[in-house]
Amino acid sequence: MTASAPQRPASPWRLARRAERMNPSVIREILKVTERPGIISLAGGLPSPDSFPIEAMREATALVLRDTPREALQYAASEGFAPLREWVAEQMSQQGMAVDPAQVLITTGSQQGLDLVGKVLLDAGSGVAVEEPTYLGALQAFAPYEPEVITVPCDHDGPLPESLGVAKGARFLYALPNFQNPSGRCMSEDRRAALVAAARDIGLPIVEDNPYGDLWFDTAPPAPLASRWAEGIVYLGSFSKVLAPGLRLGYIVAPPALMPKLLQAKQAADLHTPGFNQRVVYEVIRNGFLREHVPTIRVRYKAQRDAMRAALEAHLPKGCSWSVPTGGMFFWVELPEGIDAVALLAKAVDLGMAYVPGAAFFAANPKLNTLRLSFVTVAPPEIERGVALLAQALRAA
Ligand SMILES: Cc1ncc(COP(=O)(O)O)c(C=O)c1O
């Protein structure tokens, strides 16, 4: 007789309901595959490492450690480093918003800003309105608060003001006016005005997320939504795309009424954003560094956008369509009806390229024949080769 194997005791851990709602990010899972050597990844939303201001960071780090090492390495204020908050307020003022530094909360990336607004504004079952498609990381940040996600119909210019009624009663609309992730679209001046007017009419606040606004190629985008309705809009900004994402530095600009609760949520989450990083970044940018640096990123990304446009035109078969982004990092491609970009991905990876299937960016009713391509992470010759491989996968399908 053989003894049966001893039964493992059941796990003593019982997950919270909110943890059941957490899912692995499709993008992160894809990125793991794309780390395989030889894969040309047009999937990740990673800024080009060639754009990182390494020398300026080195000098600023040395200065901070020389001049204020004790302060920089100590616990710090939850609101953020005061001179950096003043800098943010000044930048916002230049975009037509009168912002007091007291309205600025420095966050651990704008991703934390999304979590904090979710924590402060969403109850289980309360409505949160999103664009179609929308940033997957926001859907993930809001999901643990168990909201009902409402998709607002959109066209090439963003959410349709006349359809905003579907979101009446929601806690807020999450909007991405500049070079949206994933669609690349940029909202026109008229659409911004009409959207904010419609939101005000129905008392729907807006959370405006703007990590890509500085990455325009020919002309700057229109003024932020927040400049049109100061008390009804929370604005999220980030240093990830203009300096480096590894710093994990972003900010919330909030109406005074919301600030105390956001600050309490921030305190509970992580006490404060690393003070060392804040001081180093302030040291880098305090004398106008970004005025010189950001244009170099624009030139680089515009050339890469052009390379991808040329490759798409040269290689993608008839029936595929895309619009050319005027800034940011992404092309959004629609494949012929009936082609499933999720299923196609395995074939594309086999051939040696990767993209993100568009389905990941829909809160409901995913458009399966869509995909997102990033043009900033790889150099033009690889962009061309990656798009050619995508076309090969499509022809095989
Ligand atoms: C639309 C959008 N919001 C927020 C984030 C998060 O950025 P951060 O690095 O500032 O946390 C990203 C990152 O790619 C993004 O695309």
The ligand as an SDF file (V2000), in Angstrom:
LIG
                    3D

 16 16  0  0  0  0  0  0  0  0999 V2000
   -2.0460   58.7470  -19.6380 C   0  0  0  0  0  0  0  0  0  0  0  0
   -1.0570   58.3910  -18.5880 C   0  0  0  0  0  0  0  0  0  0  0  0
   -1.2670   58.7970  -17.3270 N   0  0  0  0  0  0  0  0  0  0  0  0
   -0.4010   58.5230  -16.3480 C   0  0  0  0  0  0  0  0  0  0  0  0
    0.7310   57.7830  -16.5900 C   0  0  0  0  0  0  0  0  0  0  0  0
    1.6450   57.4800  -15.4560 C   0  0  0  0  0  0  0  0  0  0  0  0
    2.8000   58.2420  -15.5580 O   0  0  0  0  0  0  0  0  0  0  0  0
    3.8180   58.4940  -14.3650 P   0  0  0  0  0  0  0  0  0  0  0  0
    5.1180   57.9480  -14.8270 O   0  0  0  0  0  0  0  0  0  0  0  0
    3.8410   59.9670  -14.1660 O   0  0  0  0  0  0  0  0  0  0  0  0
    3.3010   57.7810  -13.1580 O   0  0  0  0  0  0  0  0  0  0  0  0
    0.9980   57.3300  -17.8830 C   0  0  0  0  0  0  0  0  0  0  0  0
    2.2100   56.5350  -18.1560 C   0  0  0  0  0  0  0  0  0  0  0  0
    2.5180   56.1240  -19.2200 O   0  0  0  0  0  0  0  0  0  0  0  0
    0.0760   57.6460  -18.9070 C   0  0  0  0  0  0  0  0  0  0  0  0
    0.2690   57.2440  -20.1700 O   0  0  0  0  0  0  0  0  0  0  0  0
  1  2  1  0
  2  3  1  0
  2 15  2  0
  3  4  2  0
  4  5  1  0
  5  6  1  0
  5 12  2  0
  6  7  1  0
  7  8  1  0
  8  9  2  0
  8 10  1  0
  8 11  1  0
 12 13  1  0
 12 15  1  0
 13 14  2  0
 15 16  1  0
M  END
$$$$
